[in-house]
Amino acid sequence: MINKTQVGGYVLVSFWQFEHDERLSRKAHQTTQLALERYPGLKLDEGDWFLGWQDEPAVLRYCHSFSNADIDELIEHVNDRAHLVERFNADGPNDNLNCYLVLKRL
């Protein structure tokens, strides 16, 4: 996205961090266990989970819950092309379900 943005333009990115919410984290653990039982041999990376869809745990959707280290790594990766203007958390009852970045193209 940064490479497609004009110099001086902004890129806004959101990162879902549902593991910060006890209820969503619990659902992710339960649904992921169901997926691993249903699909033996399924391999997931750290932060990879399955969630149900609208309280239907049998309907699986892949989700990734980004760690702060993941986000830091992305910022470092693009720092030669974009400047971090702002980073903040919002959404959910504790304002911690998403991390947002505002990047300005150099």
RAFEN-V763087 format. One line per field, one symbol per residue. ss: DSSP state (A for helix, B for strand, O for the rest). phi: phi as a letter, one per 40 degrees, with the letter a starting at -180 (. if undefined). burial: + if it has 9 or more other C-alpha atoms within 8 Angstrom, else -. A space follows every 10 residues. Layout:
ss: ???
phi: ???
burial: ???
//
This chain:
ss: OOOOOOOOOB BBBBBBOAAA OAAAAAAAAA AAAAAAAAOO OOOOOOOBBB BBBOOBBBBB BBBBOOOAAA AAAAAAAAOO OBBBBBBBBB OOOOOOOBBB BBBBBO
phi: .cccccdgcb bbbbbcbccc bdcccccccc cccdccccbd gcbbcdgcab bcbfgbcccc bcabbccccd cdccdccbcc babccababa ggcbfbcbbb bbbbcc
burial: ----+----+ +---+++++- +--++-+++- ++--++---- -------+++ +++---+--+ ---+++---- +---+---+- ++++--+-++ +---++++++ +++++-
//
